Amino acid sequence: MRTGVIRLNGHQLEYELRPLAAQQGYEAWVRTAPGREWTRIGVGDSAFVTEDAALKGIKFAAVEISARRLQA
C-alpha cells in the first residue's frame, strides 16, 4: 500500500493506493483530513490499472475538491 499527501491551494488531500488481491490494479482512497472517512475514487467496481494512472486520478480529485472549496 502506498500513502501520501497532495497539497493544493492551501488544502491537503491524503491518499492511499491499495493493490487489488483478486485482479491486477489499484484502488484509490482519499480523505480531506485525519479522522475523516476514507472515500474510494473511481467509477463503480473499476480499478486503476497502474499506479501512475491511480496517482493521476488522485490529482484530478484534488483539483475538483479544491475548486469546490473555493466556490463555497
VOBA-1610 file (N, C-alpha, C; in pm, whole numbers, padded with zeros to 5 digits, always signed):
BEGIN
Met+00086-00117+00000Met+00000+00000+00000Met+00091+00124+00000Arg+00054+00220-00080Arg+00129+00345-00088Arg+00041+00457-00035Thr+00098+00545+00045Thr+00023+00656+00102Thr+00096+00787+00073Gly+00023+00897+00083Gly+00084+01026+00062Gly-00014+01139+00084Val+00033+01260+00060Val-00048+01380+00076Val-00025+01469-00044Ile-00133+01523-00099Ile-00126+01623-00205Ile-00174+01754-00145Arg-00096+01860-00163Arg-00135+01993-00115Arg-00166+02081-00236Leu-00280+02151-00229Leu-00323+02234-00340Leu-00405+02350-00287Asn-00367+02471-00318Asn-00440+02592-00278Asn-00467+02596-00127Gly-00368+02559-00049Gly-00383+02565+00096Gly-00461+02450+00156His-00505+02355+00076His-00578+02238+00125His-00491+02115+00104Gln-00522+02010+00178Gln-00447+01886+00158Gln-00544+01770+00140Leu-00498+01672+00067Leu-00576+01551+00042Leu-00484+01433+00069Glu-00520+01352+00167Glu-00444+01230+00194Glu-00493+01121+00099Tyr-00401+01034+00058Tyr-00443+00925-00029Tyr-00376+00793+00010Glu-00443+00686-00030Glu-00390+00550-00017Glu-00414+00479-00149Leu-00312+00412-00198Leu-00327+00322-00313Leu-00323+00182-00258Arg-00430+00109-00280Arg-00439-00027-00227Arg-00437-00127-00343Pro-00336-00214-00347Pro-00334-00315-00454Pro-00452-00411-00439Leu-00505-00452-00551Leu-00617-00547-00550Leu-00564-00689-00541Ala-00629-00771-00463Ala-00586-00909-00445Ala-00637-00999-00558Ala-00761-00977-00601Ala-00824-01067-00697Ala-00786-01037-00842Gln-00740-00917-00869Gln-00702-00881-01006Gln-00587-00782-01001Gln-00528-00756-01117Gln-00418-00661-01122Gln-00474-00520-01121Gly-00414-00433-01043Gly-00457-00294-01040Gly-00461-00239-00899Tyr-00514-00118-00888Tyr-00517-00046-00760Tyr-00651+00020-00737Glu-00689+00027-00611Glu-00800+00111-00567Glu-00737+00237-00510Ala-00800+00351-00532Ala-00750+00477-00477Ala-00852+00529-00376Trp-00803+00560-00257Trp-00887+00612-00148Trp-00832+00746-00105Val-00921+00841-00077Val-00878+00975-00035Val-00959+01021+00086Arg-00902+01116+00160Arg-00975+01185+00266Arg-00917+01324+00280Thr-00998+01416+00328Thr-00958+01556+00332Thr-00887+01595+00461Ala-00893+01511+00563Ala-00826+01542+00690Ala-00816+01415+00774Pro-00716+01410+00864Pro-00708+01295+00955Pro-00837+01286+01038Gly-00881+01166+01060Gly-01004+01146+01135Gly-01129+01147+01048Arg-01116+01192+00925Arg-01229+01189+00832Arg-01240+01051+00769Glu-01355+01024+00713Glu-01379+00896+00649Glu-01306+00888+00514Trp-01255+00770+00481Trp-01192+00747+00351Trp-01301+00732+00245Thr-01276+00787+00126Thr-01368+00776+00013Thr-01293+00715-00104Arg-01353+00614-00166Arg-01291+00549-00282Arg-01322+00634-00405Ile-01220+00661-00486Ile-01246+00733-00609Ile-01242+00636-00725Gly-01315+00667-00829Gly-01326+00581-00945Gly-01473+00565-00978Val-01500+00479-01073Val-01637+00458-01119Val-01678+00313-01096Gly-01781+00293-01018Gly-01832+00159-00993Gly-01727+00066-00936Asp-01717-00053-00996Asp-01620-00152-00950Asp-01487-00142-01022Ser-01469-00037-01101Ser-01346-00025-01179Ser-01227+00002-01088Ala-01111-00031-01140Ala-00986-00008-01066Ala-00887+00059-01162Phe-00788+00123-01105Phe-00682+00181-01187Phe-00584+00071-01222Val-00546+00061-01349Val-00461-00048-01395Val-00318-00033-01344Thr-00269+00089-01341Thr-00131+00112-01297Thr-00129+00212-01181Glu-00018+00213-01110Glu-00002+00308-01001Glu-00001+00452-01055Asp+00060+00472-01171Asp+00065+00605-01233Asp-00075+00655-01265Ala-00159+00568-01320Ala-00296+00607-01351Ala-00373+00642-01224Ala-00350+00567-01117Ala-00417+00596-00990Ala-00375+00731-00935Leu-00246+00764-00944Leu-00198+00893-00896Leu-00256+01009-00979Lys-00272+00988-01109Lys-00336+01091-01192Lys-00482+01110-01151Gly-00551+01002-01119Gly-00689+01011-01072Gly-00698+01085-00939Ile-00603+01062-00851Ile-00599+01129-00721Ile-00574+01278-00740Lys-00481+01313-00828Lys-00454+01455-00855Lys-00577+01524-00913Phe-00649+01456-01000Phe-00772+01512-01056Phe-00873+01536-00944Ala-00887+01440-00854Ala-00980+01455-00741Ala-00939+01573-00653Ala-00809+01592-00633Ala-00761+01704-00551Ala-00799+01837-00613Val-00787+01849-00744Val-00824+01973-00814Val-00974+01997-00801Glu-01055+01893-00817Glu-01200+01906-00805Glu-01242+01949-00665Ile-01183+01887-00564Ile-01217+01921-00425Ile-01175+02065-00394Ser-01057+02105-00441Ser-01010+02241-00418Ser-01102+02342-00486Ala-01145+02313-00607Ala-01235+02404-00679Ala-01368+02418-00606Arg-01421+02309-00555Arg-01548+02315-00480Arg-01534+02398-00353Arg-01422+02385-00286Arg-01400+02463-00163Arg-01387+02611-00193Leu-01323+02645-00307Leu-01308+02786-00342Leu-01442+02849-00380Gln-01536+02770-00433Gln-01667+02821-00471Gln-01756+02839-00349Ala-01733+02762-00244Ala-01820+02768-00125Ala-01802+02894-00046
//
